[in-house]
Each structure stands twice: as structure tokens, then as C-alpha cells.
Amino acid sequence: MAVSTGCPELDRLLGGGIPNRRTALVTGGPGTGKSTFALQFLQAGLEKDESCLYISTEQTREELVDSFEEFEFNLRHDDLDILTLQAVPGEQVVHDDSMLVLHSDTDDPDERPLDFSSEDTLSYLRHELKPYAPTDRVVLDSVSALAAFATDPHRFRRDVLELGRFIANRFDATSLFTSERGVRPTGDSTGNVDIDALKYITHAVIDLRRENIRGENHRRLVIEKLRGQNHDSRPHEYDITTSGLRILSRRPIRNVGSETAVSTGIEGLDELLGGGVVRGGTALLEHDGRANLNEFVARVMEAALEQGFVVPFIPSVNMTPEQVDYYLSDTAPNVPELLEQDKLFIFDAAGVRDASVRNVFHVEGGAEDVQEAAELIAERRDDEPLYYIANTEALLRAVSSSELRDLRYWARTDYLTEQDTALFMHYPEMIDDELAEFFVDDANQVVETWLDESGLQYLVLEKSPTGYLGSTRYVEFDSNYPYIRVQSPSDSGLRQH
């Protein structure tokens, strides 16, 4: 069961809301709306006749009323208790109506500061909070202020976890803690343990950010963690209104129609693209020069052949004939038979294949050789649709950048049919900037793949009329067929963590 945050759009991204009787952590810098969101969460409870407790470590009730005067929050509601938690030098604990004051036992806070991590302080805090139980919703705003009085960062994290459990069990409540990003407990002189470690001991983490986008400040929300519940982990822009946070809509996930989609043969990639490559369109795969492409190319080629396409193939100069034969060894017919049956055509820019074999073309002669081979393919295709799979750098061994652009214009206007599809691949750093921009502009869909510093491969959908635009997926490789898998997004666009 999920508890509404008071923001319908965020509830949808969370897969329903915050899990009942669990603790969510809201992080962010100053001015990102953490307190606003906390009060929005409580207001949603008040509107459902739920009892709520707001524990502030920074403001009194009257200060909160003044700060949020223009907002639609009823801070004087009968079912809302507001407790201010402060720490000052003096005795131990004083509880005065709406203020709980924690004292250290010395007038010199530098000599013996109050330690939130001490057993006594945590016990007093629990004792003073008990009269407010049971309560449906509890907010602690913010944990960062408590961190300033903790000398043992490890114990501090443990005690905050215990406080969350105490609220969930004793109060039977769903709780929300806020925290400044990057605040460290006083005793953390090494800087190795900071408040972000609380992300590991809370059930959900929602991060509010302010980012500079081309000179303008934007607010973005990211659900970094949500245990056991489907959720959307993509960044979302948000506004702060008088009723709280409002998530701004992203472009909806659209799928390619079954009649216009061409499967890549890689299920997770098809889902990312919204069904597959757009039939009759051009897809572009950009890579970082390190990413593994051979398995990807093999699966796309095999899937194209299975779907009745004739495949003109321009392999990279690093992809040997033996590798092509190996990756297509699971197909029936095999490579020699596909060449003989006019189902596969190979442009050999490296000159490593036997040019006497039917449908193997050496293209050292430049644009004329390429165009002549393409026209011969048109004669032999027998009205079957074409699926061009081309490595741009290999083509540039035969033609110049300007000739390649001219060939693309010629193909679009005089050669390709509405059913013909193309996939180009290249490393942008290896071609000139103008040509790289041309291919991006020319493509209907753009996917980028790369290896990170640890050697793991990922891909992201950079451009597409369909699919999960901007989503990043992990690429898994296997020594056995089908050799490659792409992490699959769920049908709803949500992910489970």
C-alpha cells in the first residue's frame, strides 16, 4: 500500500506513492523546496483526516506560518502537531508545549557539545515524542541540523535509522526526513562518511536539484531509490506552486506501430526504441571507439534477414570475414549461401574478401564504385526491401566526406524506396564535425553506446520520435547465442530497484 505525497504526478512516478509505514529521505540544496514538499506531504494527509506531526529543527510554528503564508497549507489544523527541536547549552531536555529543547551539560558548546548520537539524547527524544503517537504521518525537517550535534558519524546513522524505525513502529506512521545534500556530522573529520550515507538506510530517496541548463536555472527531481516498488528513475523538471511541488510533463512514451517497426533482434533495445527501428527511416549508432559493436551488428543483420530484408553490409575494417561468418553461423542459410541467393551484399572497403565471389564488392575506386554496386543491388533485390548496415569510417576509406553526403542525397531521392531502412555506425571523433552533424540531422533515431571507466558498456537513446528518449541501458554480452542483451525497461516506463 502506498501513501500519497500530495503531488499526483510524483505519486505516478513512484508507482503509487511512498510505501506505507516506511521512511523516505528527501535531499537537496537550499531553495530546492524540501520543506515545501514536506508540508505538501502532510497537507495531503490532513485532507484525508489523518493525524500529522511536523518536527522542525530550524523553525518554530509561528516562523513556519510566516514563511508559508502564501501557500495552501493549513498549519493551524487541529490534526497537525508542530514540534520544534533545538539544541542549546544547559541542562538535558526541556519540553515546552511545541518546543523540545535539547541541552548539553556545559555552557561551552565547543568543550562538550550535545551529542545526538548519545544513548541519553536518543532516549530522551523517544520519550518526549511518545505522547504524539499514534500518528499517520511524520516529517523530520531536517536531519542535517541533527548532524551538526553528532560527534560519531557511524553512530549517528545508526540512531537516525532507529529513530525512523521508532516512528514507523511506535507511531504506526509513514515518515519523511529531509536533508541538505553533502552535510557531514561534526565528528567526521575524514570526510569519508557524510549525510548521503542515510540513503542506504532509508526506504526511498527523492533528490531535488537546481541545475544550470544553457545559462538558465532549472529545478529537477530524481527518484534515486525506492525499494520493492516500480518507479520512474528519470530526471523530471518541477515547479514550486502555492500548493507545493508540481512535476512538469515529459514527452510520453510512444511506440512504433507494428507495421512500421523493424526489430533489431535485441528485445531490450526494441523496447528502448519504442518497438524497433522506424521502417523506411535511418538509424544512427554513435560509439566511443571502445564499445563492442560486432555482436550488435550481427544481431541486427540476422533480424533483418529473418524479417525478409535484403542486407547490403559495409563492415568496419576491424571486422574480419571470419567474424562475419562466425556471428551469422546460426542463421540458415549461411553467409556464402546468402551471398549466392542475393540476400546479402558486402561492400569490402578493406579489400580482404575475394571479389570474385558473387555480391562481394571492392570499392577502392571511390563514389563511382559505390554507386555502381548499389545500382547492381537494385537489380538483384527482386523488389525485396533493403536494410543497409554501414560503418561510416569504412565508407570514408573509399569516398570523401562531401561524396558521402552526395551519395546519401542520391540514395534518398533516386534510389531507396519507402520500405528501405538504414543503420549507420561511427565514432564521431574519427570523422569531421560537419559530417557527424549531418548524420545526426539525417537520422530518425540516434543511439549512443560507450564503455565506462570500469569497462561496462551502456547505451542511451539520444533522438527518436518514439521510445524512452534519454534513457540509459546496460549492455550485456554472452559467449553463447544470441551474444548480446540490453537491459529492458518495463512496459510502463518504470523501473524497479
C-alpha positions, 0 to 999 in steps of 0.5 A: 500500500502506498501513501500519497505525497500530495503531488499526483504526478510524483505519486505516478512516478513512484508507482503509487506513492511512498510505501506505507509505514516506511521512511523516505529521505528527501535531499537537496540544496537550499531553495530546492523546496524540501520543506515545501514538499514536506508540508505538501506531504502532510497537507495531503494527509490532513485532507484525508483526516489523518493525524500529522506531526511536523518536527522542525529543527530550524523553525518554530510554528509561528516562523513556519506560518510566516514563511508559508503564508502564501501557500495552501497549507493549513498549519493551524489544523487541529490534526497537525502537531508542530514540534520544534527541536533545538539544541542549546547549552544547559541542562538535558531536555526541556519540553515546552508545549511545541518546543523540545529543547535539547541541552548539553551539560556545559555552557561551552558548546565547543568543550562538550557539545550535545551529542545526538548520537548519545544513548541519553539524547536518543532516549530522551527524544523517544520519550518526549515524542511518545505522547504524539503517537499514534500518528499517520504521518511524520516529517523530520525537517531536517536531519542535517541540523541533527548532524551538526550535534553528532560527534560519531558519524557511524553512530549517528546513522545508526540512531537516525535509522532507529529513530525512523524505525521508532516512528514507523513502529511506535507511531504506526506512521509513514515518515519523511526526513529531509536533508541538505545534500553533502552535510557531514556530522561534526565528528567526521573529520575524514570526510569519508562518511557524510549525510548521503550515507542515510540513503542506504538506510532509508526506504526511498530517496527523492533528490531535488536539484537546481541545475544550470541548463544553457545559462538558465536555472532549472529545478529537477527531481530524481527518484534515486531509490525506492525499494520493492516498488516500480518507479520512474528513475528519470530526471523530471523538471518541477515547479514550486506552486502555492500548493507545493511541488508540481512535476512538469510533463515529459514527452510520453512514451510512444511506440512504433506501430507494428507495421512500421517497426523493424526489430533489431533482434535485441528485445531490450533495445526494441523496447528502448526504441519504442518497438524497433527501428522506424521502417523506411527511416535511418538509424544512427549508432554513435560509439566511443571507439571502445564499445563492442559493436560486432555482436550488435551488428550481427544481431541486427543483420540476422533480424533483418534477414529473418524479417525478409530484408535484403542486407547490403553490409559495409563492415568496419575494417576491424571486422574480419570475414571470419567474424562475419561468418562466425556471428551469422553461423546460426542463421540458415542459410549461411553467409556464402549461401546468402551471398549466392541467393542475393540476400546479402551484399558486402561492400569490402572497403578493406579489400580482404574478401575475394571479389570474385565471389558473387555480391562481394564488392571492392570499392577502392575506386571511390563514389563511382564504385559505390554507386555502381554496386548499389545500382547492381543491388537494385537489380538483384533485390527482386523488389525485396526491401533493403536494410543497409548496415554501414560503418561510416569510417569504412565508407570514408576509406573509399569516398570523401566526406562531401561524396558521402553526403552526395551519395546519401542525397542520391540514395534518398531521392533516386534510389531507396524506396519507402520500405528501405531502412538504414543503420549507420555506425561511427565514432564521431571523433574519427570523422569531421564535425560537419559530417557527424552533424549531418548524420545526426540531422539525417537520422530518425533515431540516434543511439549512443553506446560507450564503455565506462571507466570500469569497462561496462558498456551502456547505451542511451537513446539520444533522438527518436520520435518514439521510445524512452528518449534519454534513457540509459541501458546496460549492455550485456554480452554472452559467449553463447547465442544470441551474444548480446542483451540490453537491459529492458525497461518495463512496459510502463516506463518504470523501473524497479530497484 
